[in-house]
Structures are given as C-alpha cells and as structure tokens.
Amino acid sequence: MAAATEALARVGHAAPTAVDVAGDRAARKALIVKRVRQWSAVALLGIVWGGYNSIAAWRETHAFMINASESLPNWAFFIQRGRVPAKGDYVFFAPPEGELVRRHFGPDSGPFGKRVIGEAGALVEHRGEWVYVDGVRVAHMKPRSRFGEVLTPGPVGRVPEGCYYVGTAHPDGFDSRYGEIGFACAKQIIGTGTPIL
C-alpha cells in the first residue's frame, strides 16, 4: 500500500519533460508576439490618425500651385496662407475682374503669381514708359498687348496700406504696371509662395 502511494506521489509530482518545457515556451512566445502585434497596430493607428490631423491642419494653411505662365522663373510653389508678404516674396492673388483678364485667362482665371516689389508706403512713379518704385526702375509699360489691345498705365503714388505693387521682370508681364491689374490688396491675396521647382 505504501509502495502504491509512493508511486502515485511520484506520478503526481513528475518532473516536466523537455516537450512540456518547449510547449510552454512556444505558447509564451506566441502570446508575446500576439501582444506586440496588437500594441503595434494600436500605435500605428495613433500615428496614422495624428498624421491625418496634421495633414488636414497643414492643408488649411498651405497649398501647392503650378505656375502656367512664363512670367515667373519657377513652375511649382508651396503657398502659405495667412502670412503677410514682404518685399521680394512671391505672392499669389486673385486678379481683379475685367474684360482683358477674362479674354486672356478665361472666366475662371485662377490666381496670379508675382513678386512683391513695393509694400505699403512705397512710391510708384511713371517716367515715360518706365515704372519706378522708390526711385528704382522696375518695369517697362507697353501701350498695347501682343494682340493689339490698349493697355492702361497702372496706379501711381504711394502704395496704400494692405496693398502691394507686384510684378515680374518679364517684358510681357501682366502686373501692377497696368491698370487692369493695379495693386494687389489684402482681400485678393491667397498667400505667399515658396518656389520648389
């Protein structure tokens, strides 16, 4: 009887075999891998969600624009909305409505991109066919467009508060040198541009 009890005790307290130990390790490893995958998925979801929110916020204040005209040397720009342009910056603005703008650029012309040449308070003068801003010659005015349409000389005097004299060095630039465009003012401005290509 004592021998049978001792045998049962030995069976109940038998040392684990190598197969049992390997099985436990495999089960623990599988559980760890599963937990790591679950937490990685949660972390990835958090990164994607945060990235989406960041992109959405960036899109509210930025844009990407392609320049289709020859008046600027670059053809692709990142636009930052809400930043006040400074002299030398590229600025993108909605052109004023007018027959000449409609005829050349269509009813939905899209924004114009120019450089800020004169800020508020700058003095714009016409000396013959030349435009000067603060005493520096910046543009040549043509009497007619390349299609023969009469062009009106642009505004002169001090650039008003919230407005800019905008232009390019291109001889056919359609900018503040002409009355059909005039000064670009705050209500027209879409944003400042950084050339990328």
BAVODO-111498 format. One record per residue (C-alpha): residue in one letter; x negated, z, y negated. Coordinates in Angstrom, 1 decimal, decimal comma, m for minus. Each point is the difference from the previous one (the first is absolute). Last residue first. Layout:
// BAVODO-111498
+------+--------+--------+--------+
! keti !      x !      z !      y !
+------+--------+--------+--------+
!    A !      X !      Z !      Y !
...
+------+--------+--------+--------+
***
This chain:
// BAVODO-111498
+------+--------+--------+--------+
! keti !      x !      z !      y !
+------+--------+--------+--------+
!    L !  m10,8 !  m58,9 !  m73,6 !
!    I !    0,7 !    3,7 !   m0,7 !
!    P !    0,8 !    0,0 !   m3,8 !
!    T !    1,3 !    3,3 !   m1,3 !
!    G !    3,3 !   m0,4 !   m1,9 !
!    T !    1,8 !    2,1 !   m2,5 !
!    G !    3,8 !    0,4 !    0,3 !
!    I !    3,4 !   m1,6 !   m0,4 !
!    I !   m0,1 !   m0,2 !   m3,8 !
!    Q !    3,1 !   m1,5 !   m1,8 !
!    K !    1,4 !    3,3 !   m1,4 !
!    A !   m3,5 !    1,0 !   m1,1 !
!    C !   m0,7 !   m3,1 !   m2,2 !
!    A !   m1,8 !   m3,2 !    0,7 !
!    F !   m0,6 !   m1,6 !   m3,5 !
!    G !    1,2 !   m3,6 !   m0,5 !
!    I !    1,0 !   m2,2 !    2,9 !
!    E !    1,8 !   m2,9 !   m1,6 !
!    G !   m1,8 !    0,9 !   m3,3 !
!    Y !   m3,2 !   m1,3 !    1,4 !
!    R !   m3,5 !    1,6 !   m0,1 !
!    S !    1,6 !    2,9 !    1,9 !
!    D !   m0,2 !   m2,0 !    3,3 !
!    F !    0,3 !   m3,5 !    1,5 !
!    G !   m3,7 !   m0,7 !    0,8 !
!    D !   m0,8 !   m3,7 !   m0,2 !
!    P !   m3,6 !    0,6 !   m1,3 !
!    H !   m0,5 !    2,8 !    2,6 !
!    A !   m1,7 !    3,0 !   m1,6 !
!    T !    3,1 !    2,1 !    0,8 !
!    G !    2,5 !    1,9 !   m2,0 !
!    V !    1,9 !    3,1 !   m0,9 !
!    Y !    0,6 !    1,6 !   m3,4 !
!    Y !    1,5 !    3,3 !    1,0 !
!    C !    3,1 !    2,1 !   m0,9 !
!    G !    1,0 !    3,6 !    0,1 !
!    E !   m0,8 !    0,5 !   m3,7 !
!    P !    0,1 !   m3,3 !   m1,8 !
!    V !   m3,1 !   m2,4 !   m0,1 !
!    R !   m1,0 !   m0,2 !   m3,7 !
!    G !    0,4 !   m3,4 !   m1,6 !
!    V !    0,7 !   m3,4 !    1,5 !
!    P !    2,6 !   m1,2 !    2,6 !
!    G !   m0,5 !   m3,1 !    2,0 !
!    P !   m0,2 !   m3,6 !   m1,2 !
!    T !    3,0 !   m2,1 !    1,3 !
!    L !   m0,7 !   m2,7 !    2,5 !
!    V !    1,7 !   m3,5 !   m0,3 !
!    E !    0,5 !   m1,6 !    3,3 !
!    G !   m2,2 !   m3,0 !    0,9 !
!    F !   m0,3 !    0,6 !    3,7 !
!    R !   m3,6 !    1,5 !   m0,3 !
!    S !    1,6 !    2,4 !   m2,5 !
!    R !   m0,2 !   m0,7 !   m3,7 !
!    P !   m1,6 !    1,3 !   m3,1 !
!    K !   m2,8 !    1,7 !    2,0 !
!    M !   m1,2 !    3,4 !   m0,9 !
!    H !   m3,6 !    1,0 !    0,8 !
!    A !   m0,7 !    3,6 !    1,2 !
!    V !   m2,0 !    3,1 !   m0,4 !
!    R !   m2,1 !   m0,2 !   m3,2 !
!    V !   m1,0 !    3,6 !   m0,9 !
!    G !    1,0 !    1,4 !   m3,4 !
!    D !    2,2 !    2,7 !    1,4 !
!    V !    1,8 !   m2,6 !    2,0 !
!    Y !   m0,6 !   m3,5 !   m1,1 !
!    V !    2,1 !   m3,1 !    0,9 !
!    W !   m1,3 !   m3,5 !   m0,8 !
!    E !    2,0 !   m3,0 !   m1,1 !
!    G !   m0,5 !    0,6 !   m3,7 !
!    R !   m1,0 !    3,6 !   m0,3 !
!    H !    2,8 !    2,0 !    1,6 !
!    E !   m0,3 !    3,7 !   m0,1 !
!    V !    0,8 !    2,9 !    2,4 !
!    L !   m1,0 !    3,5 !   m1,2 !
!    A !   m0,1 !    2,7 !    2,8 !
!    G !    2,4 !    2,9 !   m0,7 !
!    A !    1,4 !    0,1 !    3,5 !
!    E !   m2,4 !   m1,6 !    2,5 !
!    G !   m1,7 !   m3,4 !   m0,2 !
!    I !   m1,5 !   m2,1 !    2,7 !
!    V !    1,9 !    1,3 !    3,0 !
!    R !   m0,5 !   m2,6 !    2,7 !
!    K !    2,8 !   m2,1 !    1,4 !
!    G !    2,4 !   m0,1 !    3,0 !
!    F !    3,4 !   m1,5 !   m0,4 !
!    P !    2,9 !    1,4 !    2,2 !
!    G !    2,5 !   m2,2 !    1,8 !
!    S !    1,3 !   m3,2 !   m1,5 !
!    D !    3,6 !    0,4 !    1,2 !
!    P !    1,7 !   m2,7 !   m2,0 !
!    G !   m2,9 !   m2,4 !    0,6 !
!    F !   m3,6 !    0,2 !   m1,1 !
!    H !   m0,4 !   m3,0 !   m2,3 !
!    R !    3,5 !   m0,6 !   m1,2 !
!    R !    1,0 !    3,6 !    0,1 !
!    V !   m3,0 !    1,1 !   m2,0 !
!    L !    0,6 !   m2,7 !   m2,5 !
!    E !    3,7 !    0,8 !   m0,3 !
!    G !   m0,5 !    3,7 !   m0,6 !
!    E !    0,2 !    3,3 !    1,7 !
!    P !   m2,9 !    2,3 !   m0,8 !
!    P !   m2,7 !    0,3 !    2,7 !
!    A !    0,2 !    2,9 !    2,5 !
!    F !   m3,3 !    1,7 !    0,0 !
!    F !   m3,3 !    0,4 !    2,0 !
!    V !   m3,0 !    1,5 !   m1,7 !
!    Y !   m3,6 !   m0,6 !    0,8 !
!    D !   m2,1 !    2,6 !   m1,8 !
!    G !   m2,5 !   m0,9 !   m2,8 !
!    K !    1,5 !    2,3 !   m2,6 !
!    A !    2,0 !    2,7 !    1,7 !
!    P !    3,3 !   m0,2 !    2,0 !
!    V !    2,1 !    3,1 !    0,4 !
!    R !    0,5 !    0,8 !    3,7 !
!    G !    3,6 !    0,1 !    1,0 !
!    R !   m0,2 !   m2,6 !    2,8 !
!    Q !   m3,3 !   m0,8 !    1,6 !
!    I !   m0,4 !   m3,6 !    1,1 !
!    F !   m2,4 !   m1,1 !    2,7 !
!    F !   m1,1 !   m3,6 !   m0,9 !
!    A !   m0,6 !   m3,3 !    1,8 !
!    W !   m0,9 !   m3,4 !   m1,6 !
!    N !   m3,0 !    0,9 !   m2,2 !
!    P !   m1,4 !   m2,1 !   m2,8 !
!    L !    3,2 !    0,2 !   m2,1 !
!    S !    1,5 !   m3,0 !   m1,9 !
!    E !    0,2 !   m2,2 !    3,1 !
!    S !    3,5 !    1,2 !    0,9 !
!    A !    1,4 !    1,2 !    3,4 !
!    N !   m1,3 !    3,5 !   m0,2 !
!    I !    1,0 !    1,9 !    3,2 !
!    M !    1,3 !    3,5 !   m0,5 !
!    F !   m0,2 !    3,2 !    2,1 !
!    A !    2,0 !    3,0 !   m1,3 !
!    H !   m0,6 !    3,6 !   m0,8 !
!    T !    2,0 !    3,1 !   m1,3 !
!    E !    3,0 !    0,1 !    2,3 !
!    R !   m2,0 !   m1,7 !    2,7 !
!    W !   m2,4 !    2,9 !    0,1 !
!    A !    2,8 !    2,5 !    0,6 !
!    A !    1,3 !   m2,1 !    2,9 !
!    I !   m3,5 !   m0,4 !    1,3 !
!    S !   m0,5 !    3,8 !   m0,2 !
!    N !    3,3 !    0,7 !    1,7 !
!    Y !   m0,8 !   m2,5 !    2,8 !
!    G !   m3,4 !    1,6 !    0,4 !
!    G !    1,5 !    3,5 !    0,3 !
!    W !    2,5 !   m1,2 !    2,6 !
!    V !   m2,7 !   m1,9 !    1,9 !
!    I !   m2,4 !    3,0 !   m0,1 !
!    G !    2,8 !    2,4 !    1,1 !
!    L !    1,0 !   m2,3 !    2,8 !
!    L !   m3,6 !   m0,2 !    1,1 !
!    A !   m0,3 !    3,8 !    0,0 !
!    V !    3,2 !    0,3 !    2,1 !
!    A !   m1,3 !   m2,7 !    2,4 !
!    S !   m3,3 !    1,8 !    0,2 !
!    W !    1,8 !    3,3 !    0,7 !
!    Q !    1,9 !   m1,6 !    2,9 !
!    R !   m3,1 !   m1,8 !    1,4 !
!    V !   m2,0 !    3,3 !   m0,2 !
!    R !    2,8 !    1,8 !    1,8 !
!    K !    0,2 !   m2,6 !    2,8 !
!    V !   m3,8 !    0,0 !    0,4 !
!    I !    0,0 !    3,8 !    0,2 !
!    L !    2,8 !   m0,1 !    2,6 !
!    A !   m1,9 !   m2,6 !    2,1 !
!    K !   m3,2 !    2,1 !   m0,2 !
!    R !    1,9 !    3,1 !    1,2 !
!    A !    1,6 !   m1,9 !    2,9 !
!    A !   m3,4 !   m1,6 !    1,0 !
!    R !   m1,7 !    3,4 !   m0,2 !
!    D !    2,7 !    1,6 !    2,2 !
!    G !   m0,2 !   m2,8 !    2,5 !
!    A !   m3,8 !    0,3 !    0,2 !
!    V !    0,3 !    3,7 !    0,6 !
!    D !    2,6 !   m0,5 !    2,8 !
!    V !   m2,0 !   m2,8 !    1,7 !
!    A !   m3,2 !    2,2 !   m0,1 !
!    T !    1,9 !    2,7 !    1,8 !
!    P !    1,4 !    3,2 !   m1,4 !
!    A !   m1,1 !    3,2 !    1,7 !
!    A !    2,7 !    1,4 !    2,4 !
!    H !    1,7 !    3,1 !   m1,2 !
!    G !    3,3 !   m0,5 !    1,8 !
!    V !   m1,8 !   m1,4 !    3,2 !
!    R !   m2,4 !    2,9 !    0,0 !
!    A !    2,9 !    2,5 !   m0,3 !
!    L !    1,8 !   m1,8 !    2,8 !
!    A !   m3,1 !    0,3 !    2,2 !
!    E !   m0,3 !    3,7 !   m0,9 !
!    T !    3,6 !    0,6 !    0,8 !
!    A !   m0,4 !   m1,8 !    3,4 !
!    A !   m3,1 !    2,1 !    0,9 !
!    A !    1,7 !    3,2 !   m0,9 !
!    M !    2,8 !   m0,9 !    2,3 !
+------+--------+--------+--------+
***
